[in-house]
Amino acid sequence: MKILFICEYNACRSQMAEGIARTLFPESFEIQSAGVHRGSLNELTVEVTREINIDISSHYSKQLAAVSDNHFDLVIVLAEPAWEAASILKGRKKILWALEDPVAIPGEKEWLKEKIRRVREAIKKNLEKLREEQF
């Protein structure tokens, strides 16, 4: 089973989703993430994900074009603006989880971390539900 998570910059939401999914799904699953545009991994995202004992510090931002030749069984789009870009991917099923970009608006560190935590928990809840329903 191959799963791809897409957001706009592969800096926060899709990186967390990839890390969380790797802990929830069997090791035989191939799980990747990418962005419509190449960004850079957000350090606060690394910190917030580490709070739930998941280390994504070795992740790096990938652009969608780098994975577009792959066939995915499931594509999960985490940002509505990325939905159209996902149409270039070959895959059986595409799902939209339109989640707020918690780092799109600059702010104080603790405020941003709290926004990232809320998105992290939404991703985790969605993935747990997906695991129960599909796998």
BELZIKA-V587564 format. One line per field, one symbol per residue. ss: DSSP state (h for helix, s for strand, l for the rest). phi: phi as a letter, one per 30 degrees, with the letter a starting at -180 (. if undefined). psi: psi as a letter, one per 40 degrees, with the letter a starting at -180 (. if undefined). A space follows every 50 residues. Layout:
ss = ???
phi = ???
psi = ???
This chain:
ss = lsssssslllllhhhhhhhhhhhhlllllsssssslllllllhhhhhhhh llllllllllllshhhllllsssssssllhhhllhhhhlsssssssllll llllllllhhhhhhhhhhhhhhhhhhhhhhhhhhl
phi = .cbbcbbdbhcbeddddddddddccedddcbbbabdcdbbeddddddddd dcibccdddbdbdeedcdddccdbccccbeddedddddddadbbbccdce ddcdcdadedddddddeddeddddddddddeddcb
psi = hhhhhhadefdcddddddddddddiidehhhiiiidihaihhdddddddd dffhhedeiihiidddeeeihidhhhhehdeedddeeeihidhhihggii heedhiaidddddddddddddddddddddddddd.
